[in-house]
Amino acid sequence: MDKLKILIVEDNSLIAFELSTNIEKMGHEVVDTVSTAVGAEAIIDQQEIDLAILDINIKGDRDGISVAKYLQSKGIPFIYLTSYYDEATLDRVKETNYAAFIAKPYTELDLRLNIELAKRKTMTLRPERKKEFYAYSDNKMVKKIFYDDVLYVKSDDNYSVFFTTEKKKILVRIPLKNLEDELNDRRFFRIHRSYMINVDKIQSFSNNTVILQGENIPISNSHRKEFKEFIKDLWG
């Protein structure tokens, strides 16, 4: 995990821009930059994040320490980067399990060394988090499809249709091949040019068909051998 996905929580736009620039120069990805606790928590819920960098004194009625506690509940490490550290604030900071604390003004070396420290702590103390949902845009809203709710996905030209266990159909603007690459999850297996299934939902299968919650999904000739080898490893 050399490249980290980093969230910046900072209400000073100039500092946020400088942070973002420095982080990307280091080879990491800035997932987003937000200035409030509410905005931070929305991104945490919607995006995959490896590390957050938090100012304490931010906009809104909740500060960066409240964001830290939310990150902690999700198992995501964080670094405080702040000029706001009176005794009462430091007492609250000590109640959180932060990876590092950087005082402003900071140097690029401070930032680089502490991100590396946080990365090592993450790799040592926290197992690699497995993403459990697919995020997609719908009418300017970002929504989740939880993998465990998916029966199968069907190709529809440049779109993919998720069929769920609740008999819902969710249309997402991404070709099935691209979606397969994005998911990169062992639960999902391509059994046909037009179909990808959630193997956890398989009830039974034959030489030509897989049955998922009573629905018959065809296995194509080109995918049959690979599927048989896969299911042999999976089912024994």
trRosetta pair geometry for C-beta under 8 A, 3 or more apart (Angstrom, degrees):
i j d omega theta_ij theta_ji phi_ij phi_ji
1 4 7.0 61 156 -83 97 70
1 50 6.9 168 176 -132 128 144
1 119 7.2 -166 104 -162 102 100
1 122 7.4 -91 94 108 146 121
1 123 6.3 -172 46 -87 118 104
1 128 7.1 178 -54 -108 132 103
2 27 7.3 -30 140 123 99 130
3 27 6.0 -103 -105 141 87 89
3 28 5.8 159 -160 -115 65 51
3 29 6.3 54 166 -11 107 96
4 28 4.6 -16 57 -134 81 118
4 29 7.1 -153 96 36 43 73
4 50 4.3 -130 -155 83 85 138
4 51 5.1 6 173 15 137 117
4 115 7.1 -153 34 -177 150 108
4 119 6.1 -117 -59 -97 132 108
5 28 7.5 -171 -77 -178 20 91
5 29 5.0 -21 -109 75 64 109
5 31 5.0 61 174 -58 94 111
5 47 7.4 -146 154 151 134 110
5 48 5.9 64 70 106 161 81
5 49 5.5 -125 108 -125 103 40
5 50 4.8 114 46 4 72 96
5 51 7.5 150 78 29 47 70
6 23 5.6 -114 64 -169 149 146
6 28 5.4 43 -7 146 121 132
6 29 6.8 158 20 82 76 51
6 30 5.7 -42 74 -107 92 53
6 31 6.4 -173 72 1 32 89
6 49 7.3 77 -125 -156 17 86
6 50 6.8 -49 -70 62 57 89
6 51 5.0 -23 -109 77 82 93
6 52 7.0 148 -164 -100 65 30
6 53 6.4 24 179 -8 114 101
6 115 7.7 -34 -93 -132 143 121
7 30 7.8 108 -104 -164 25 63
7 31 5.1 -37 -78 56 72 117
7 32 5.9 0 -129 56 82 79
7 33 8.0 165 -169 -88 57 36
7 34 7.4 -11 -177 16 101 105
7 40 6.8 110 154 -145 134 86
7 43 5.8 145 -127 116 131 134
7 44 7.0 -47 -40 -75 172 76
7 47 7.5 139 -76 81 114 131
7 49 5.0 -16 -21 -132 114 135
7 51 7.5 -169 27 98 71 45
7 52 4.4 -22 68 -111 100 86
7 53 7.3 -174 90 25 52 64
8 16 5.7 133 133 -144 136 85
8 19 5.4 135 -126 109 140 136
8 20 6.2 -91 -11 -70 157 84
8 23 7.6 -149 -62 -8 118 154
8 30 6.2 -11 -11 -149 113 109
8 32 7.4 -141 39 102 75 46
8 33 4.4 -13 72 -113 113 79
8 34 7.4 156 89 25 62 58
8 52 7.6 174 -80 -159 21 66
8 53 5.3 -13 -114 63 66 102
9 33 8.0 178 -81 -157 25 53
9 34 5.7 -20 -113 72 68 86
9 35 7.4 142 -165 -106 60 20
9 37 7.9 47 -157 -92 135 47
9 40 4.8 8 -100 -92 123 132
9 52 6.3 26 -7 179 109 111
9 53 7.0 -174 29 89 71 52
9 54 4.7 2 60 -117 118 67
9 55 6.1 -138 109 28 76 74
9 58 6.2 -48 157 -84 95 156
9 64 5.8 145 112 -120 129 100
9 67 5.6 148 -135 126 174 171
10 15 5.5 -123 172 99 137 106
10 16 4.2 176 86 -81 120 90
10 19 6.4 128 0 15 161 152
10 33 6.7 -43 47 -162 94 98
10 35 6.7 -45 94 -104 35 68
10 53 7.5 -8 -41 108 111 95
10 54 7.9 -179 -61 -153 70 28
10 55 4.6 99 -111 -13 67 123
10 58 7.2 -126 -128 -105 19 108
10 81 7.5 -28 -86 81 116 114
11 16 7.8 129 2 -45 3 124
11 35 3.9 90 -106 -155 73 101
11 36 7.5 70 -88 -58 109 55
11 55 6.5 -115 12 72 78 146
11 57 7.7 -91 33 114 125 64
11 58 4.6 147 -28 -145 117 70
11 59 4.6 142 -118 -20 140 92
12 15 4.0 50 90 20 115 113
12 16 6.3 169 85 -17 57 87
12 55 7.4 125 11 -77 94 165
13 16 5.4 -54 -142 38 31 116
13 17 6.3 34 157 -21 65 104
14 17 5.8 -53 -149 34 30 110
14 18 6.4 28 153 -16 63 107
15 18 5.6 -55 -147 39 33 112
15 19 6.1 37 153 -21 66 106
15 55 7.7 82 107 -69 142 135
15 104 7.6 -22 -132 -122 142 138
16 19 5.7 -53 -147 36 29 114
16 20 6.3 31 155 -20 63 108
16 33 4.7 105 -178 -169 122 137
16 35 7.7 -66 -64 -78 150 90
17 20 5.7 -54 -147 36 29 113
17 21 6.3 31 155 -19 64 107
18 21 5.8 -55 -148 36 30 112
18 22 6.3 25 156 -16 65 108
19 22 5.9 -61 -147 39 28 107
19 23 6.1 25 158 -19 66 110
19 33 7.8 136 77 -112 115 120
19 53 6.5 -162 -171 97 138 149
19 81 7.5 130 -107 101 133 164
19 111 7.5 -171 -132 -128 75 146
20 23 5.9 -56 -144 37 26 110
20 24 6.3 21 160 -13 63 109
20 30 4.7 8 -138 -77 88 169
20 33 6.0 -57 -67 -61 126 133
21 24 6.1 -62 -149 39 26 105
21 25 6.4 30 152 -23 63 107
22 25 5.5 -53 -150 32 32 115
22 26 6.7 32 152 -20 63 104
22 108 5.4 -150 -141 -125 127 94
22 111 5.8 46 133 95 139 159
22 112 8.0 -111 166 -57 108 83
23 26 5.7 -56 -158 32 34 113
23 28 5.0 -66 171 69 87 114
23 30 5.5 104 88 -66 133 100
23 53 7.8 -141 -78 -4 137 146
23 111 7.5 -103 -74 161 72 130
23 115 7.5 153 -122 -93 87 157
24 27 7.7 83 -177 -54 36 10
24 28 6.7 -103 -93 68 35 62
24 29 7.4 49 -106 -111 79 32
24 30 6.1 -59 -57 -11 97 105
26 111 7.9 -134 -46 120 145 105
26 112 5.9 -180 -106 -112 130 89
26 115 6.8 71 142 78 166 156
28 115 7.2 -108 -31 179 154 146
30 33 6.6 3 169 -48 124 91
31 43 6.6 131 122 176 117 122
31 47 5.1 133 -176 145 133 152
31 48 7.7 -160 -109 74 139 53
31 49 5.7 -88 1 -99 163 87
32 43 4.9 -132 52 -127 143 146
32 47 6.9 163 -6 0 117 163
34 39 3.7 -172 -164 120 129 119
34 40 5.0 -174 82 -68 138 64
34 42 8.0 156 -111 51 158 97
34 43 6.1 -156 -28 -9 140 137
35 39 6.5 40 46 44 52 149
35 58 5.9 180 178 -169 57 104
35 59 4.8 34 140 22 102 120
35 60 7.9 144 121 -13 75 104
36 39 4.4 94 59 9 88 103
36 40 6.8 -149 94 -8 47 86
36 58 6.2 171 -103 138 34 116
36 59 5.0 -61 -81 84 85 93
36 60 4.0 92 -141 -27 104 137
36 62 7.8 80 -177 60 77 87
37 40 5.6 -55 -147 35 32 113
37 41 6.3 29 157 -18 67 106
37 58 6.9 138 -42 83 73 130
37 60 5.6 -136 19 91 88 146
37 62 3.9 -44 14 89 158 115
37 63 7.1 40 -57 60 122 9
37 64 7.5 -159 -83 -90 91 33
37 66 5.2 4 -129 87 146 116
37 67 5.0 -144 -125 -61 81 93
37 70 7.7 128 -169 0 96 142
38 41 6.1 -57 -148 36 28 107
38 42 6.6 31 153 -22 62 105
38 60 6.4 -174 3 -129 99 157
38 62 7.6 115 -36 42 73 121
39 42 5.8 -53 -151 31 32 113
39 43 6.7 27 155 -14 64 105
40 43 6.0 -61 -155 38 32 107
40 44 6.2 34 150 -23 68 108
40 52 7.4 71 -161 -148 117 142
40 67 4.6 3 98 -129 155 128
40 70 7.5 130 111 70 108 140
41 44 5.4 -49 -143 35 35 116
41 45 6.4 35 157 -19 65 105
41 67 7.0 -136 -55 -121 81 79
41 70 5.4 -65 -103 166 101 164
42 45 6.0 -59 -153 37 29 109
42 46 6.2 9 156 -7 65 118
43 46 5.8 -70 -140 46 31 101
43 47 5.3 -18 -180 19 74 119
43 49 7.3 79 133 -56 95 134
44 47 7.2 -62 -108 51 14 81
44 49 6.1 -61 -120 15 64 144
44 52 7.7 -24 -89 -69 107 138
44 70 6.5 134 65 131 168 115
44 71 6.6 -127 -120 -92 143 71
44 74 6.2 -176 172 -1 119 167
44 76 6.9 -143 -142 21 109 159
46 135 5.6 93 -176 -126 77 141
46 142 5.0 55 -151 117 138 134
46 144 7.3 -140 -123 -60 63 99
47 135 7.0 -36 -87 -15 50 168
48 129 7.6 176 -149 94 95 119
48 131 5.5 -52 -88 -89 124 120
49 52 6.3 26 164 -59 136 89
49 76 5.5 30 97 -142 105 143
50 76 7.4 174 -178 -146 13 92
50 77 7.7 -10 155 44 58 95
50 119 7.9 26 148 -112 123 79
50 122 6.6 58 180 -168 91 165
51 76 7.2 -179 -98 176 25 88
51 77 5.5 -25 -114 82 77 92
51 78 6.8 150 -167 -97 63 40
51 79 7.0 24 177 -5 109 99
51 99 7.5 -58 -136 30 105 156
51 115 7.0 112 129 -142 165 82
51 118 5.5 92 -128 131 133 135
51 119 7.2 -58 -54 -75 143 69
51 122 6.9 -91 -72 -57 99 147
52 67 7.2 -130 142 143 153 115
52 71 5.4 -115 24 -105 139 150
52 76 6.3 62 -9 134 106 118
52 77 7.6 -179 27 100 72 46
52 78 4.3 -20 67 -112 94 96
52 79 7.3 -168 95 29 51 65
53 78 7.2 173 -83 -162 24 73
53 79 5.0 -16 -113 67 71 101
53 81 5.3 13 179 1 100 126
54 64 4.1 140 169 -171 110 122
54 67 5.7 177 -122 84 131 125
54 68 5.9 -119 30 -66 172 92
54 78 5.5 24 -9 177 118 122
54 79 6.9 168 22 83 75 47
54 80 5.5 -42 74 -108 94 54
54 81 6.8 146 69 26 38 74
54 82 7.5 -19 114 -47 70 111
55 58 5.4 123 87 -66 103 94
55 64 5.3 -168 93 -58 43 147
55 80 7.9 90 -118 -162 19 67
55 81 6.1 -50 -78 81 61 76
55 82 5.1 125 -149 -94 58 88
55 84 7.5 75 177 17 81 118
56 63 5.4 19 174 168 65 119
56 64 4.2 -112 -113 43 34 119
56 65 6.1 28 -138 -36 92 85
56 80 6.4 22 -53 -152 97 111
56 82 4.3 34 4 -120 98 160
56 84 4.5 -135 71 74 118 119
56 85 7.4 124 15 -70 155 67
56 89 6.3 74 164 -168 156 129
56 93 7.6 -56 -99 -80 135 110
57 63 6.3 -32 -100 -136 35 113
57 64 7.3 -42 -6 -2 23 108
57 82 6.8 122 10 -151 82 115
57 83 7.9 -54 25 63 123 75
57 84 4.1 130 -22 -50 114 161
58 63 6.0 135 31 -144 83 54
58 64 5.4 105 -8 -53 117 87
58 67 7.8 25 28 -13 149 135
62 66 4.2 -59 178 46 113 157
62 67 7.5 128 129 -39 109 76
63 66 5.9 116 60 6 55 96
63 67 7.7 -105 120 2 43 92
64 67 5.2 -49 -154 35 48 115
64 68 6.3 57 146 -27 71 98
64 80 7.0 121 124 -124 135 87
64 82 7.0 -160 48 -74 154 134
65 68 5.2 -43 -149 29 39 119
65 69 6.7 42 151 -20 64 98
65 89 7.6 -160 -44 -158 138 79
65 92 5.2 15 -156 135 165 119
65 93 6.4 -109 -106 -85 116 60
65 96 6.4 -157 -154 -26 83 142
66 69 5.8 -48 -152 31 35 112
66 70 6.7 36 148 -18 63 103
67 70 5.6 -55 -153 36 36 112
67 71 6.3 38 149 -19 68 104
67 78 7.8 157 118 -133 92 161
68 71 5.6 -53 -148 37 32 112
68 72 6.2 37 151 -24 65 106
68 78 5.4 -148 -123 78 80 152
68 80 7.4 -13 -83 -73 137 95
68 93 8.0 42 57 -131 172 63
68 96 4.5 22 134 -156 129 160
68 98 6.6 -35 -151 -81 133 94
69 72 5.4 -49 -146 33 32 117
69 73 6.6 37 152 -22 62 101
69 96 6.2 -107 -73 -102 68 112
70 73 5.8 -51 -153 31 33 112
70 74 6.8 20 150 -9 63 108
71 74 5.8 -68 -155 43 34 105
71 76 4.4 -91 -167 74 88 101
71 77 7.5 -32 151 100 121 4
71 78 4.8 78 103 -40 160 129
72 75 7.7 45 -175 -70 31 25
72 76 7.7 -96 -66 53 23 64
72 78 7.6 -78 -56 13 74 119
72 96 6.0 -140 -51 -151 144 89
72 97 5.8 117 -125 40 120 98
75 126 5.9 143 175 -140 103 128
75 129 6.7 150 99 -84 125 123
77 99 4.4 51 -179 -45 115 132
77 118 5.2 163 132 -170 136 101
77 121 6.2 129 -117 94 154 114
77 122 5.1 -111 2 -79 141 99
77 126 7.1 -147 -37 -2 104 147
78 96 7.9 -35 65 153 120 129
78 98 6.0 -68 86 -129 82 76
78 99 6.3 160 66 11 30 99
78 118 7.9 -103 105 -140 3 137
79 98 6.7 99 -118 -175 31 101
79 99 5.5 -58 -74 68 74 99
79 100 4.5 -6 -125 63 99 94
79 101 7.3 -171 -166 -79 68 28
79 102 6.4 27 165 0 112 106
79 114 5.7 106 -134 142 141 119
79 115 7.1 -73 -29 -84 156 60
79 118 5.6 -83 -56 -64 109 146
80 93 6.5 -13 -53 -138 164 123
80 98 5.6 -22 -13 -145 100 152
80 100 7.4 -148 36 100 66 55
80 101 4.7 1 60 -122 110 72
80 102 6.8 -178 95 32 61 63
81 102 4.6 -5 -110 69 75 109
81 104 6.6 80 166 -56 75 92
81 106 6.3 -49 -151 -30 105 149
81 111 7.8 25 -107 -104 136 91
82 85 6.3 127 102 -47 108 94
82 102 7.8 118 17 80 53 64
82 103 7.2 -45 76 -123 53 47
82 104 6.2 -81 151 -5 14 105
83 103 6.7 80 -103 -170 53 72
83 104 4.0 -65 -57 61 93 111
83 105 7.7 14 -81 -46 116 48
84 89 6.0 -136 139 -158 84 172
85 89 5.6 -133 -133 90 36 124
85 90 5.4 61 -172 -65 85 96
85 93 7.4 -12 -128 -18 92 152
85 103 6.8 -72 5 -110 146 99
86 89 5.0 91 54 12 71 106
86 90 7.0 -138 96 -7 33 91
87 90 5.7 -56 -145 37 30 111
87 91 6.5 37 154 -24 64 102
88 91 5.7 -50 -155 28 32 115
88 92 7.0 28 149 -13 62 102
89 92 5.8 -58 -157 37 36 109
89 93 6.3 41 146 -24 69 105
90 93 5.2 -47 -144 33 38 118
90 94 6.5 45 155 -26 65 99
91 94 5.9 -50 -154 27 30 114
91 95 7.4 34 146 -24 57 100
92 95 5.7 -50 -163 22 41 115
92 96 7.6 27 147 -11 64 102
93 96 6.1 -67 -165 35 41 104
93 98 6.8 -21 -178 -12 90 139
93 101 7.0 66 171 -105 140 133
98 101 6.0 70 114 -61 145 86
99 114 7.6 124 117 175 95 86
99 117 6.6 154 159 112 97 91
99 118 3.7 75 139 -114 148 91
99 121 5.2 -176 -134 56 104 150
99 122 7.5 -14 -106 -47 144 86
100 114 3.9 161 148 -162 166 109
100 117 5.6 100 -67 83 128 128
100 118 5.7 -91 -3 -57 112 100
102 106 5.0 29 161 -103 121 133
102 110 5.4 119 -139 153 120 119
102 111 6.8 46 -126 -86 168 60
102 114 5.6 -125 -60 2 116 170
103 106 7.0 154 83 -76 42 83
106 110 4.5 -125 -168 76 94 140
106 111 5.8 94 140 -50 132 91
107 110 4.6 109 53 -2 74 100
107 111 7.2 -142 96 -2 45 85
108 111 5.6 -54 -153 37 36 113
108 112 6.2 37 151 -21 68 107
109 112 5.7 -53 -142 37 32 111
109 113 6.1 27 162 -16 67 109
110 113 6.3 -64 -148 39 22 105
110 114 6.2 8 162 -8 62 116
111 114 6.3 -68 -145 42 23 102
111 115 6.2 23 160 -19 65 109
112 115 6.1 -58 -148 35 25 108
112 116 6.4 24 155 -17 62 109
113 116 5.7 -58 -152 37 30 112
113 117 6.4 34 149 -22 65 105
114 117 5.2 -44 -144 34 38 117
114 118 6.3 40 154 -19 65 101
115 118 5.7 -52 -147 37 32 111
115 119 6.3 37 151 -24 64 104
116 119 5.5 -50 -146 33 32 114
116 120 6.5 31 155 -18 64 103
117 120 5.9 -56 -152 34 30 109
117 121 6.5 29 151 -17 64 106
118 121 5.6 -55 -149 37 33 112
118 122 6.2 38 151 -24 66 105
119 122 5.6 -53 -150 33 31 114
119 123 6.4 25 155 -15 65 106
120 123 5.9 -55 -146 39 32 107
120 124 6.1 24 157 -15 66 114
121 124 5.9 -64 -143 43 28 107
121 125 5.6 -11 175 12 69 119
121 126 7.9 45 133 2 68 99
122 125 6.9 -67 -122 50 16 85
122 126 5.3 -44 -159 44 58 115
123 126 7.7 -28 -60 55 10 74
126 129 7.4 -13 153 -45 112 91
130 185 7.9 101 -173 -123 105 104
131 185 7.7 -106 72 -79 90 122
132 146 6.1 -2 141 -147 90 83
132 147 5.7 -118 -172 20 53 108
132 148 7.2 -8 -174 -14 100 99
133 144 4.2 -3 170 -166 144 108
133 145 6.1 153 -164 73 83 40
133 146 4.7 -46 -98 -98 95 51
133 147 6.3 -134 -90 -19 36 76
134 144 7.1 135 69 -158 42 57
134 145 4.7 -15 57 58 95 99
134 147 7.1 102 -20 -69 88 77
134 162 7.8 -178 59 -78 138 145
134 172 7.7 -26 131 -101 130 167
134 179 7.9 22 -143 -156 149 99
134 182 7.6 82 -131 119 108 118
134 183 6.7 -39 -86 -96 118 90
135 142 5.7 9 -177 -179 107 104
135 143 7.2 161 -150 81 60 33
135 144 5.8 -32 -96 -96 66 65
136 142 7.3 163 83 -151 25 61
136 143 6.0 -28 66 63 75 82
136 145 6.7 20 7 -7 116 108
136 170 7.7 132 58 154 150 119
136 172 4.6 -83 -134 -125 154 114
136 173 7.9 143 -163 30 112 70
136 174 7.8 -119 -118 -5 113 120
137 140 7.1 7 -172 -102 103 15
137 141 7.1 146 -155 75 59 38
137 142 5.8 -37 -95 -95 64 62
137 143 7.7 128 -118 16 16 79
137 173 7.8 -35 61 33 95 111
138 141 5.5 -32 71 66 75 90
138 142 7.9 130 22 -109 72 17
138 143 5.2 -9 20 7 120 126
145 149 6.6 -127 -176 70 70 116
145 150 6.4 65 154 -65 111 110
145 162 5.5 -24 -156 164 157 177
145 164 7.6 -133 -154 -83 103 115
145 170 5.9 -175 -92 81 131 162
145 172 7.8 -86 -12 -56 144 136
146 149 4.6 81 72 2 91 109
146 150 7.6 -162 96 -19 50 86
147 150 5.7 -56 -157 20 41 116
147 183 7.9 122 -106 -151 115 111
147 185 6.6 -91 -126 133 149 167
147 187 6.0 93 168 76 127 151
147 188 7.7 -104 -147 -46 110 107
147 198 7.0 151 175 -119 79 124
148 200 7.5 -49 -126 87 67 150
149 164 4.8 -7 151 -148 93 108
149 165 5.5 -118 -160 19 56 101
149 166 6.9 -19 -164 -1 105 100
150 153 6.8 -7 -173 -51 125 89
150 162 5.5 -74 -121 -161 104 106
150 163 7.4 91 -159 71 67 50
150 164 6.0 -60 -101 -106 42 65
150 165 7.6 -36 -2 -23 5 83
150 188 7.8 -7 103 -91 138 107
150 198 5.0 140 100 -49 87 135
150 201 7.9 -130 103 -19 55 143
151 163 4.9 -54 58 103 109 93
151 164 6.3 135 -2 -155 90 13
151 165 5.7 138 -53 -70 95 59
151 197 7.4 -41 151 -147 58 76
151 198 6.0 -125 -160 29 18 115
151 201 5.2 -137 -132 129 63 168
151 212 4.9 134 -172 141 102 132
151 213 5.7 -79 -117 21 132 126
151 215 6.8 70 156 41 145 136
152 163 5.3 3 61 51 73 112
152 195 5.9 -7 175 -164 127 96
152 196 6.5 163 -164 86 76 46
152 197 4.4 -31 -107 -109 101 64
152 198 6.4 -129 -74 4 50 77
152 201 7.7 -126 -45 70 77 138
152 212 5.9 140 -32 52 112 162
152 215 7.5 -131 16 96 129 135
152 217 5.7 168 -95 -90 170 151
153 160 5.2 8 178 176 114 113
153 161 6.7 157 -159 77 62 45
153 162 5.4 -27 -103 -98 86 58
153 163 7.1 -172 -88 15 33 77
153 176 6.5 157 125 -126 112 99
153 179 6.6 -127 150 117 158 148
153 188 7.5 13 11 -147 121 123
153 195 7.2 146 79 -155 53 49
153 196 4.6 -7 56 60 102 98
153 197 7.9 -155 23 -76 66 28
154 160 7.1 153 75 -162 38 63
154 161 4.8 -18 60 59 91 102
154 163 6.7 49 -7 -21 104 113
154 176 7.7 -71 154 -87 21 132
154 194 5.9 13 -159 157 75 89
154 195 5.8 -16 -105 -99 68 71
155 159 7.9 131 -169 84 48 54
155 160 6.2 -38 -106 -108 46 71
155 161 7.9 -92 -7 17 2 83
155 175 7.1 20 -138 -165 102 66
155 176 3.9 -71 -87 -22 97 136
155 193 7.0 -59 19 135 151 67
155 194 4.4 -114 37 -140 107 62
155 195 7.4 -100 0 -52 87 36
156 159 4.3 -27 78 76 101 99
156 160 6.7 163 25 -100 84 19
156 161 5.3 64 -16 -24 126 106
156 171 7.1 -50 53 -132 148 99
157 175 7.7 -80 135 -106 40 85
158 173 6.9 10 128 -160 93 72
158 174 7.7 -75 165 -160 66 7
158 175 5.4 -54 -140 -69 49 86
159 171 5.6 -4 178 -169 135 93
159 172 6.5 148 -163 76 80 42
159 173 5.6 -48 -106 -108 83 45
159 174 7.2 58 -137 39 39 36
159 175 7.6 1 -6 -86 11 42
160 171 7.7 155 81 -153 40 49
160 172 5.2 -20 64 64 87 97
160 174 5.6 -31 7 75 112 78
160 175 6.9 93 -47 178 96 14
160 176 5.0 128 -98 -83 109 68
160 179 4.9 -3 -27 -25 164 158
161 169 5.5 -11 -174 -167 110 98
161 170 7.0 147 -160 71 56 43
161 171 5.5 -22 -103 -97 78 65
161 172 7.6 170 -90 19 29 74
162 168 7.9 9 104 103 91 88
162 169 7.1 152 77 -157 54 44
162 170 4.2 -11 55 57 107 101
162 172 6.6 49 -16 -8 103 115
163 167 7.8 -15 -171 -137 84 33
163 168 7.6 165 -152 82 42 47
163 169 6.0 -13 -99 -102 66 72
163 215 7.6 -65 136 66 150 175
164 167 6.9 -58 76 16 77 15
164 168 4.4 4 38 52 122 90
164 169 7.7 -149 8 -70 85 28
164 170 6.9 56 -31 -7 112 109
165 201 7.2 -148 -84 -117 103 134
165 213 6.4 168 -130 -69 73 160
172 179 7.3 101 94 -97 129 131
174 178 5.1 -119 178 88 96 117
174 179 4.9 118 113 -64 118 93
174 182 7.2 -23 169 4 154 147
175 178 4.8 86 63 11 85 104
175 179 6.9 -152 94 -8 41 89
176 179 5.4 -55 -144 38 34 114
176 180 6.3 42 155 -27 66 101
176 190 7.8 118 151 -115 113 111
176 194 7.1 153 -8 -145 167 34
176 196 6.2 171 -168 -13 110 117
177 180 5.7 -49 -152 28 30 115
177 181 6.9 28 151 -15 61 103
178 181 5.7 -54 -155 36 35 111
178 182 6.3 34 149 -20 67 107
179 182 5.5 -56 -146 37 34 112
179 183 6.2 33 158 -21 69 105
179 196 7.4 -159 99 28 113 155
180 183 6.1 -53 -145 34 26 108
180 188 7.0 -156 -128 124 70 123
180 190 5.8 3 -117 -58 144 121
180 196 5.9 -166 -89 -94 100 152
181 184 6.6 11 177 -57 37 91
183 188 5.1 1 126 40 149 151
185 188 5.2 66 75 13 93 101
186 199 7.8 -59 142 34 68 133
187 198 5.5 -2 154 -149 101 76
187 199 5.8 -151 -164 36 49 87
187 200 5.5 -22 -145 -15 105 107
188 196 5.4 29 179 161 101 113
188 197 7.1 169 -147 83 58 33
188 198 6.1 -33 -92 -95 68 56
188 199 7.4 -161 -88 -8 15 86
189 196 6.7 173 83 -159 29 73
189 197 5.8 -23 61 59 82 82
189 199 5.2 55 1 -54 121 112
189 227 6.7 115 150 -114 132 85
189 230 6.0 145 -131 137 146 162
190 195 7.4 138 -153 94 56 53
190 196 4.8 -36 -93 -101 63 88
190 223 6.2 -125 119 -123 78 141
191 195 5.7 -35 63 95 87 105
191 196 7.2 143 13 -114 72 34
191 197 5.8 7 2 2 123 113
191 210 6.2 3 145 -5 177 135
191 217 6.6 88 75 128 135 113
191 218 7.6 177 121 104 106 46
191 219 4.8 -68 173 -115 110 74
191 220 6.9 146 146 15 58 77
191 223 5.0 160 -158 122 38 143
191 227 5.3 54 -118 -88 93 139
192 195 4.0 39 51 36 112 97
192 217 7.2 -145 3 164 132 91
192 218 5.5 76 -83 90 147 85
192 219 6.5 -139 -59 -131 94 25
192 220 4.4 122 -119 -21 70 105
192 223 6.1 -116 -66 25 36 145
193 220 6.2 57 -9 -39 79 163
193 222 7.7 50 -50 54 91 131
195 217 5.2 165 -178 -171 157 114
195 218 6.9 140 13 57 147 70
197 201 7.1 -129 175 61 95 104
197 202 7.1 72 143 -70 135 91
197 210 5.9 -53 -67 100 171 153
197 212 6.2 -166 -150 -52 117 145
197 217 5.8 149 -78 90 123 164
198 201 4.6 58 88 7 102 112
198 212 7.3 104 56 -137 83 142
199 202 5.6 -17 -162 -16 53 116
199 230 7.6 -112 -105 141 150 119
199 231 7.6 -159 -147 -97 121 79
199 234 6.2 -90 160 -141 138 165
201 212 4.6 49 123 -147 109 105
201 213 6.3 -37 179 -25 114 96
202 205 6.1 -23 -166 -40 121 109
202 210 5.8 -68 -123 -168 100 109
202 211 7.3 90 -159 68 62 55
202 212 6.2 -55 -98 -87 41 82
202 231 7.7 -105 124 -121 175 115
203 211 4.8 -62 61 103 104 98
203 212 6.4 159 1 -108 92 28
203 213 6.9 150 -30 -49 125 30
203 214 7.7 36 15 -45 157 42
204 210 7.9 173 94 -156 42 49
204 211 4.8 9 58 43 80 119
205 209 6.6 -168 -150 99 62 52
205 210 4.5 -16 -106 -108 103 66
205 211 6.7 -159 -77 13 49 73
205 219 7.5 65 -164 -38 113 136
205 231 6.8 -92 49 -126 153 165
206 209 5.1 25 43 47 100 84
207 219 7.4 -134 145 64 38 132
207 224 7.1 24 -177 -150 70 128
208 218 6.5 -32 164 -146 81 75
208 219 5.6 -163 -165 47 30 93
208 224 8.0 -30 -99 -105 46 122
209 216 5.0 -24 -163 -161 128 97
209 217 6.7 134 -159 66 69 43
209 218 6.1 -43 -101 -106 70 44
209 219 6.4 -137 -68 1 19 91
210 216 7.6 141 72 -156 42 48
210 217 4.8 -25 64 63 93 99
210 219 6.2 96 -23 -53 92 101
210 227 8.0 -115 -58 -173 124 143
211 214 6.8 3 -176 -112 100 12
211 215 6.9 153 -154 71 58 39
211 216 5.8 -24 -98 -94 75 60
211 217 7.6 174 -86 17 25 78
212 215 5.3 -28 68 59 78 94
212 217 6.2 19 9 -7 111 122
219 223 6.1 -128 -169 86 77 102
219 224 5.3 96 143 -95 115 78
219 227 5.8 -106 -144 39 126 165
220 223 4.9 70 60 20 88 101
220 224 6.9 -129 93 -38 41 83
221 224 5.7 -35 -145 -5 30 120
223 226 5.6 -68 -162 50 56 110
223 227 5.5 58 144 -29 85 110
224 227 5.8 -60 -147 37 27 110
224 228 6.4 26 158 -20 65 106
225 228 5.9 -55 -150 33 30 110
225 229 6.6 26 154 -15 64 106
226 229 5.9 -57 -151 37 32 110
226 230 6.2 32 152 -20 66 109
227 230 5.5 -57 -146 38 32 113
227 231 6.0 25 159 -15 69 108
228 231 6.0 -55 -139 40 28 104
228 232 6.2 35 156 -26 62 106
229 232 5.7 -52 -149 30 28 115
229 233 6.8 25 154 -14 61 103
230 233 6.0 -60 -158 36 31 107
230 234 6.2 23 150 -16 67 113
231 234 5.3 -56 -140 43 37 113
231 235 5.5 4 170 7 75 113
232 235 6.8 -62 -123 53 19 85
232 236 7.4 38 179 -139 51 4
233 236 7.9 18 -172 -70 17 43
